[in-house]
Amino acid sequence: MEFISIKTQFAIIKANERLHMNNIIFLGLISFFTDISTEMIYPVIPLYLVSSFGATPALVGVIEGIAESLAGLLKVFSGYITDRTQKKKFVAFSGYATGLLYKIILLFASSWFGILIARSIDRFGKGIRTAPRDVLISESVNKKDIGKAFGLHKALDMLGSSIGILATYFILLYWNNHNYKQLFLISVIPAILGLLMFSFIKQKKTSSEPKKREPLLKNIKKIDRRLKLYLLVVFVFTLGNSSNTFILIKAQSAGFDDIGAILLYFIYNIVASALSLPFGRLSDKIGRKNLLVPGYLVFALCYTGFAFAKTESAIIAVFVIYGVYTALITGVERAFIAEISPTDLKGTMLGLHSSVTGIALLPASVTAGLLWNALGSEAPFLFGAGLSMIAALILIIFLKNSKDQVSNHNRRDKSSAC
């Protein structure tokens, strides 16, 4: 009987591992299909604004800054609601479903203000879904594999982006003769497929007993010192990390047409997709700091390249570097935050990180547009490169490597157990 019991327990453990891995895969597929839909549209929005409504870089910056900041402001509250209600799957689904409304409004928008409303609604949905989705990912793996999990999710996310961009490239090149609204309509299909993937997600069961929770602001005051430091770094860095619309406009100024700029965005996404999982695994082995610092330095190199790139070949090279930066930072920083956040505040902390980013994106995009108009296209990229160097320097001096911290924490746990 004892042998059967042990064997049964082992089978249950293996079944749970498969269930959790299925969660990671299906969460990745949700992002995969959603990003096919989103990225069929995103790279043409600045081109659509400029060609159809005569928008200037400054106006594009305002539109993107408002939309992204709205998403960021909502993420901390989405994370808090996720922690409070524990309805992670429902909250995430609600956020992803908003993407369908975004496409419908785009179809009927007849001015840049209509595009602003559509982009704001899209970012509203992203603000709702990001924190609960990231909590679901972090709860589906052991702590030692959290970098791998976020890396796999980011790889599928960026692969979906790549396919969406490539689809847009061929549609615009061979089919609809720059009929952007027809493209918006087609993008609805993968968005629906992404929502269908939610039927396969299994949420981790939690105690049904209500927990006493302190006010949000009081909880934020008690967060880990390393997390506070990293949120400061994120804010400083994001002030110089303006919307991707500016790199697309830069590509246009270097001689790429609308379709060529879209293909560049594909190159960036496919590079990020290919490298996200290897970098996520590497962060599990050597610590998050050892990838975050190089990530910010690569960004500084990348933005310096955007500032001075004049030829098409130089622009292509810089887009490749931009993909390397994204793979180094995006999944790793989420793994880092999930790793050092209190269990019952994980959603709130992931949401807070995104909110800090969102708050900084409005001044970042507006500043970039104003610098471009006043001083030329080099100015916003040099400004971003400088702030990225400062962010890397703060991490080098003040942040202890998470790998070392985790090892020390595990040793303390073992000592207390003895």
C-alpha positions as a printed NumPy array, in Angstrom:
array([[  0.   ,   0.   ,   0.   ],
       [  2.875,   2.331,   0.847],
       [  4.429,   1.619,  -2.578],
       [  1.133,   2.385,  -4.324],
       [  0.74 ,   5.578,  -2.306],
       [  4.212,   6.822,  -3.268],
       [  3.62 ,   5.877,  -6.898],
       [  0.277,   7.687,  -6.875],
       [  1.855,  10.771,  -5.339],
       [  4.569,  10.728,  -7.978],
       [  1.927,  10.47 , -10.711],
       [  0.028,  13.409,  -9.217],
       [  3.203,  15.504,  -9.14 ],
       [  3.968,  14.669, -12.777],
       [  0.377,  15.45 , -13.763],
       [  0.584,  18.83 , -12.018],
       [  3.852,  19.587, -13.817],
       [  2.219,  18.803, -17.171],
       [ -0.795,  20.94 , -16.231],
       [  1.45 ,  23.859, -15.328],
       [  3.486,  23.509, -18.513],
       [  0.24 ,  23.436, -20.502],
       [ -0.682,  26.716, -18.824],
       [  2.588,  28.298, -19.968],
       [  2.078,  27.057, -23.528],
       [ -1.552,  28.201, -23.777],
       [ -0.789,  31.571, -22.167],
       [  1.948,  31.864, -24.758],
       [ -0.519,  30.966, -27.527],
       [ -2.951,  33.614, -26.255],
       [ -0.227,  36.204, -26.624],
       [  0.857,  34.621, -29.914],
       [ -2.546,  35.05 , -31.582],
       [ -3.238,  38.393, -29.902],
       [  0.076,  39.766, -31.1  ],
       [ -0.553,  38.537, -34.635],
       [ -3.695,  40.662, -34.514],
       [ -2.107,  43.64 , -32.761],
       [  1.067,  43.78 , -34.831],
       [ -0.854,  43.562, -38.073],
       [ -1.976,  47.051, -37.076],
       [  0.604,  48.631, -34.778],
       [  3.407,  49.351, -37.292],
       [  0.987,  50.961, -39.766],
       [ -0.65 ,  53.282, -37.203],
       [  2.084,  55.987, -37.359],
       [  2.232,  55.595, -41.142],
       [ -1.58 ,  55.803, -41.3  ],
       [ -1.583,  58.919, -39.099],
       [  1.055,  60.652, -41.216],
       [ -0.23 ,  59.651, -44.669],
       [ -4.002,  59.881, -44.034],
       [ -4.294,  62.672, -41.452],
       [ -1.061,  64.645, -41.879],
       [  0.088,  64.065, -38.298],
       [  3.486,  65.452, -37.226],
       [  6.024,  63.503, -35.106],
       [  4.996,  65.628, -32.108],
       [  1.312,  64.7  , -32.535],
       [  2.207,  61.022, -32.985],
       [  4.191,  61.26 , -29.733],
       [  1.222,  62.765, -27.88 ],
       [ -1.167,  60.072, -29.158],
       [  1.166,  57.197, -28.281],
       [  2.155,  58.749, -24.956],
       [ -1.456,  59.176, -23.819],
       [ -2.409,  55.653, -24.91 ],
       [  0.603,  53.959, -23.293],
       [  0.343,  55.978, -20.082],
       [ -3.319,  55.018, -19.722],
       [ -2.319,  51.358, -19.914],
       [  0.43 ,  51.817, -17.371],
       [ -1.761,  53.64 , -14.867],
       [ -4.316,  50.837, -14.979],
       [ -1.839,  47.993, -14.5  ],
       [ -1.178,  48.567, -10.813],
       [ -4.918,  48.548, -10.065],
       [ -5.401,  45.499, -12.264],
       [ -2.662,  43.733, -10.306],
       [ -4.196,  44.776,  -6.992],
       [ -7.653,  43.553,  -8.049],
       [ -6.055,  40.29 ,  -9.197],
       [ -4.441,  39.778,  -5.783],
       [ -7.62 ,  40.736,  -3.952],
       [-10.112,  38.639,  -5.927],
       [ -7.764,  35.881,  -7.14 ],
       [ -9.772,  35.845, -10.414],
       [ -6.661,  35.969, -12.548],
       [ -8.096,  34.16 , -15.562],
       [-11.249,  36.295, -15.716],
       [ -9.373,  39.602, -15.369],
       [ -6.863,  38.594, -18.042],
       [ -9.64 ,  37.487, -20.417],
       [-11.433,  40.811, -19.97 ],
       [ -8.298,  42.682, -20.952],
       [ -7.664,  40.592, -24.041],
       [-11.306,  40.886, -25.135],
       [-10.966,  44.678, -25.257],
       [ -8.674,  44.242, -28.274],
       [-11.687,  43.396, -30.436],
       [-13.322,  46.724, -29.615],
       [-10.079,  48.478, -30.586],
       [-10.228,  47.074, -34.115],
       [-13.892,  48.015, -34.538],
       [-13.237,  51.639, -33.574],
       [-10.274,  51.788, -35.955],
       [-12.58 ,  50.775, -38.781],
       [-14.801,  53.797, -38.162],
       [-12.172,  56.383, -37.134],
       [-12.128,  59.358, -39.517],
       [ -9.579,  61.608, -37.782],
       [ -6.472,  61.462, -35.612],
       [ -8.746,  61.915, -32.568],
       [-10.56 ,  58.701, -33.485],
       [ -7.201,  56.92 , -33.649],
       [ -6.379,  58.316, -30.2  ],
       [ -9.617,  56.879, -28.791],
       [ -8.946,  53.498, -30.438],
       [ -5.347,  53.344, -29.19 ],
       [ -6.452,  54.347, -25.685],
       [ -9.019,  51.537, -25.597],
       [ -6.423,  49.054, -26.831],
       [ -3.965,  50.147, -24.149],
       [ -6.805,  50.07 , -21.588],
       [ -7.154,  46.353, -22.346],
       [ -3.413,  45.815, -22.079],
       [ -3.463,  47.612, -18.752],
       [ -6.021,  45.14 , -17.459],
       [ -4.533,  41.894, -18.771],
       [ -0.778,  42.134, -18.196],
       [ -0.537,  41.697, -14.41 ],
       [ -2.955,  38.721, -14.043],
       [ -1.357,  36.997, -17.031],
       [  2.126,  37.393, -15.539],
       [  0.905,  36.071, -12.188],
       [ -0.553,  33.003, -13.942],
       [  2.82 ,  32.434, -15.607],
       [  4.795,  32.795, -12.363],
       [  2.452,  30.409, -10.504],
       [  2.763,  27.733, -13.18 ],
       [  6.474,  26.97 , -12.65 ],
       [  9.014,  26.373,  -9.921],
       [ 10.998,  29.431,  -8.886],
       [ 14.176,  28.022, -10.42 ],
       [ 12.532,  27.975, -13.861],
       [ 10.755,  31.316, -13.739],
       [ 13.157,  32.963, -16.186],
       [ 12.634,  30.107, -18.624],
       [  8.84 ,  30.444, -18.308],
       [  8.826,  34.175, -18.995],
       [ 11.365,  33.665, -21.764],
       [  9.16 ,  31.044, -23.447],
       [  6.121,  33.294, -23.158],
       [  8.038,  36.244, -24.612],
       [  9.345,  34.071, -27.444],
       [  5.796,  33.054, -28.448],
       [  4.625,  36.643, -27.966],
       [  7.317,  38.022, -30.285],
       [  6.821,  35.178, -32.777],
       [  3.176,  36.196, -33.035],
       [  4.285,  39.784, -33.548],
       [  6.63 ,  38.649, -36.314],
       [  3.91 ,  36.709, -38.12 ],
       [  1.46 ,  39.603, -37.786],
       [  3.973,  42.04 , -39.247],
       [  4.904,  39.678, -42.076],
       [  1.206,  39.158, -42.865],
       [  0.74 ,  42.926, -43.05 ],
       [  3.774,  43.24 , -45.316],
       [  2.411,  40.773, -47.883],
       [ -1.18 ,  42.039, -47.613],
       [ -0.124,  45.616, -48.3  ],
       [  2.362,  44.6  , -50.98 ],
       [  0.302,  42.155, -53.027],
       [ -3.348,  42.478, -52.107],
       [ -5.158,  45.512, -50.776],
       [ -3.167,  48.424, -52.232],
       [ -2.683,  50.207, -48.893],
       [ -6.313,  49.771, -47.86 ],
       [ -5.611,  50.071, -44.137],
       [ -9.203,  49.551, -43.019],
       [ -9.38 ,  46.224, -44.822],
       [ -6.258,  45.248, -42.883],
       [ -7.939,  46.282, -39.625],
       [-10.865,  43.987, -40.418],
       [ -8.645,  40.97 , -41.169],
       [ -6.827,  41.43 , -37.855],
       [-10.005,  40.498, -35.964],
       [ -9.579,  36.791, -36.859],
       [ -6.42 ,  36.015, -34.81 ],
       [ -7.791,  38.12 , -31.937],
       [-10.757,  35.757, -31.683],
       [ -8.462,  32.699, -31.831],
       [ -6.469,  34.1  , -28.909],
       [ -9.6  ,  34.444, -26.794],
       [-10.547,  30.832, -27.54 ],
       [ -7.252,  29.662, -25.977],
       [ -8.545,  30.771, -22.556],
       [-10.744,  27.682, -22.45 ],
       [ -7.567,  25.606, -21.875],
       [ -6.14 ,  27.683, -18.997],
       [ -6.361,  26.183, -15.507],
       [ -6.064,  28.605, -12.601],
       [ -4.274,  27.486,  -9.455],
       [ -6.787,  26.855,  -6.665],
       [ -6.508,  29.093,  -3.619],
       [ -8.114,  29.033,  -0.205],
       [-11.744,  30.119,  -0.274],
       [-11.324,  31.893,   3.082],
       [-11.145,  35.665,   2.669],
       [ -7.812,  37.207,   3.602],
       [ -7.43 ,  40.441,   5.452],
       [ -5.661,  42.863,   3.132],
       [ -4.068,  46.133,   4.023],
       [ -4.622,  49.277,   1.915],
       [ -2.724,  49.376,  -1.387],
       [ -0.529,  52.348,  -0.466],
       [  0.487,  50.747,   2.841],
       [  1.5  ,  47.544,   1.034],
       [  3.549,  49.489,  -1.504],
       [  5.534,  51.132,   1.296],
       [  6.619,  47.674,   2.535],
       [  7.994,  46.315,  -0.747],
       [ 11.525,  44.96 ,  -1.092],
       [ 14.286,  47.594,  -1.286],
       [ 15.649,  45.997,  -4.468],
       [ 12.256,  46.308,  -6.094],
       [ 12.01 ,  49.982,  -5.115],
       [ 15.448,  50.561,  -6.62 ],
       [ 14.551,  48.735,  -9.802],
       [ 11.316,  50.706, -10.188],
       [ 13.423,  53.888, -10.014],
       [ 15.712,  52.473, -12.701],
       [ 12.716,  51.596, -14.874],
       [ 11.327,  55.119, -14.537],
       [ 14.641,  56.779, -15.45 ],
       [ 15.169,  54.445, -18.385],
       [ 11.627,  54.769, -19.736],
       [ 11.865,  58.574, -19.826],
       [ 14.231,  58.046, -22.751],
       [ 12.526,  54.988, -24.246],
       [  9.896,  56.617, -26.434],
       [  7.266,  54.853, -28.525],
       [  8.398,  52.516, -31.306],
       [  6.563,  54.789, -33.72 ],
       [  9.648,  57.022, -33.732],
       [ 11.965,  54.285, -34.97 ],
       [  9.488,  53.56 , -37.772],
       [  9.4  ,  57.239, -38.738],
       [ 13.22 ,  57.241, -38.575],
       [ 13.268,  54.321, -41.002],
       [ 11.077,  56.309, -43.372],
       [ 13.443,  59.268, -43.199],
       [ 16.334,  56.948, -44.142],
       [ 14.6  ,  55.939, -47.37 ],
       [ 12.258,  53.06 , -46.459],
       [  8.694,  53.249, -47.719],
       [  5.689,  52.181, -45.642],
       [  6.04 ,  48.51 , -46.583],
       [  9.823,  48.506, -46.071],
       [  9.418,  49.985, -42.578],
       [  6.997,  47.18 , -41.712],
       [  9.551,  44.58 , -42.828],
       [ 12.149,  46.188, -40.55 ],
       [  9.762,  45.81 , -37.644],
       [  9.469,  42.123, -38.562],
       [ 13.266,  41.736, -38.349],
       [ 13.241,  43.277, -34.868],
       [ 10.49 ,  40.955, -33.635],
       [ 11.934,  37.741, -35.07 ],
       [ 15.34 ,  38.455, -33.472],
       [ 13.655,  39.1  , -30.102],
       [ 11.577,  35.928, -30.449],
       [ 14.62 ,  33.757, -31.223],
       [ 16.653,  35.033, -28.254],
       [ 14.034,  35.473, -25.497],
       [ 13.958,  31.836, -24.325],
       [ 17.782,  31.371, -24.273],
       [ 18.213,  34.619, -22.339],
       [ 15.425,  33.652, -19.927],
       [ 17.138,  30.319, -19.22 ],
       [ 20.476,  32.065, -18.82 ],
       [ 19.017,  34.452, -16.227],
       [ 17.933,  31.432, -14.142],
       [ 21.583,  30.336, -14.062],
       [ 23.566,  33.569, -13.675],
       [ 21.06 ,  35.979, -12.105],
       [ 18.806,  38.704, -13.496],
       [ 21.222,  41.6  , -12.939],
       [ 23.827,  39.993, -15.196],
       [ 21.404,  40.312, -18.106],
       [ 19.568,  43.512, -17.163],
       [ 22.754,  45.61 , -17.143],
       [ 23.922,  44.404, -20.588],
       [ 20.353,  44.934, -21.797],
       [ 20.41 ,  48.626, -20.911],
       [ 23.876,  49.016, -22.435],
       [ 22.708,  47.364, -25.671],
       [ 19.76 ,  49.771, -25.728],
       [ 22.157,  52.729, -25.417],
       [ 24.161,  51.355, -28.338],
       [ 20.961,  50.807, -30.309],
       [ 19.577,  54.316, -29.787],
       [ 22.956,  55.844, -30.609],
       [ 22.779,  53.86 , -33.839],
       [ 19.284,  55.193, -34.584],
       [ 20.564,  58.733, -34.005],
       [ 23.312,  58.531, -36.631],
       [ 22.103,  55.838, -39.066],
       [ 21.634,  57.377, -42.499],
       [ 21.735,  54.388, -44.844],
       [ 19.292,  51.521, -45.219],
       [ 21.905,  48.919, -44.232],
       [ 22.715,  50.836, -41.029],
       [ 19.021,  51.041, -40.135],
       [ 18.647,  47.272, -40.651],
       [ 21.608,  46.596, -38.342],
       [ 20.167,  48.825, -35.621],
       [ 16.795,  47.058, -35.784],
       [ 18.622,  43.756, -35.207],
       [ 20.344,  45.242, -32.137],
       [ 16.978,  46.495, -30.921],
       [ 15.685,  42.911, -31.038],
       [ 18.647,  41.756, -28.918],
       [ 17.871,  44.445, -26.321],
       [ 14.199,  43.382, -26.122],
       [ 15.147,  39.719, -25.588],
       [ 17.624,  40.682, -22.863],
       [ 15.242,  42.867, -20.862],
       [ 11.542,  42.135, -21.24 ],
       [ 11.114,  38.579, -19.969],
       [ 14.027,  38.797, -17.534],
       [ 12.725,  41.881, -15.724],
       [  9.291,  40.305, -15.243],
       [ 10.94 ,  37.17 , -13.867],
       [ 12.99 ,  39.363, -11.514],
       [  9.939,  41.211, -10.195],
       [  7.904,  38.014,  -9.767],
       [ 10.871,  36.453,  -7.97 ],
       [ 11.31 ,  39.141,  -5.307],
       [  7.65 ,  40.112,  -4.79 ],
       [  5.64 ,  38.84 ,  -1.787],
       [  3.393,  35.965,  -2.875],
       [  0.143,  37.714,  -2.   ],
       [  1.25 ,  40.945,  -3.724],
       [  2.737,  39.495,  -6.879],
       [  0.03 ,  40.863,  -9.155],
       [  0.213,  44.276,  -7.519],
       [  3.994,  44.471,  -7.898],
       [  3.948,  43.327, -11.538],
       [  1.217,  45.865, -12.159],
       [  3.153,  48.575, -10.321],
       [  6.184,  47.971, -12.53 ],
       [  4.042,  48.384, -15.634],
       [  2.393,  51.483, -14.154],
       [  5.749,  53.138, -13.54 ],
       [  6.617,  52.411, -17.162],
       [  3.295,  53.818, -18.333],
       [  3.608,  56.988, -16.26 ],
       [  7.032,  57.664, -17.792],
       [  5.919,  56.885, -21.352],
       [  3.773,  59.995, -21.753],
       [  6.569,  62.492, -21.024],
       [  8.996,  60.201, -22.902],
       [  6.969,  60.194, -26.12 ],
       [  6.016,  63.874, -25.897],
       [  9.635,  64.834, -25.173],
       [ 10.87 ,  62.715, -28.075],
       [  8.437,  64.393, -30.461],
       [  9.389,  67.881, -29.274],
       [ 13.129,  67.117, -29.451],
       [ 12.682,  65.759, -32.975],
       [ 10.822,  68.866, -34.115],
       [ 13.193,  71.321, -32.417],
       [ 16.643,  69.725, -32.811],
       [ 16.292,  67.039, -35.462],
       [ 15.863,  63.277, -35.51 ],
       [ 19.144,  62.579, -33.665],
       [ 18.101,  64.374, -30.459],
       [ 15.451,  61.997, -29.015],
       [ 17.631,  58.946, -29.612],
       [ 20.734,  60.46 , -27.995],
       [ 18.581,  61.537, -25.051],
       [ 17.309,  57.948, -24.668],
       [ 20.802,  56.479, -24.958],
       [ 22.052,  58.769, -22.181],
       [ 19.267,  57.828, -19.773],
       [ 19.827,  54.144, -20.511],
       [ 23.493,  54.494, -19.541],
       [ 22.438,  56.14 , -16.274],
       [ 19.988,  53.278, -15.59 ],
       [ 22.729,  50.697, -16.181],
       [ 25.086,  52.584, -13.87 ],
       [ 22.528,  52.62 , -11.031],
       [ 22.065,  48.854, -11.374],
       [ 25.819,  48.2  , -11.411],
       [ 26.433,  50.215,  -8.241],
       [ 23.376,  49.575,  -6.106],
       [ 21.566,  46.354,  -7.108],
       [ 22.633,  43.043,  -5.643],
       [ 22.413,  40.158,  -8.098],
       [ 19.144,  38.256,  -7.668],
       [ 20.973,  34.943,  -8.127],
       [ 23.136,  35.674,  -5.088],
       [ 20.099,  36.867,  -3.133],
       [ 18.123,  33.72 ,  -3.908],
       [ 21.065,  31.508,  -2.904],
       [ 21.427,  33.357,   0.429],
       [ 17.675,  33.122,   1.015],
       [ 17.725,  29.357,   0.377],
       [ 20.654,  28.931,   2.783],
       [ 18.769,  30.861,   5.483],
       [ 15.693,  28.669,   4.918],
       [ 17.793,  25.511,   5.341],
       [ 19.433,  26.871,   8.491],
       [ 16.103,  27.77 ,  10.076],
       [ 14.74 ,  24.338,   9.184],
       [ 17.614,  22.705,  11.042]])
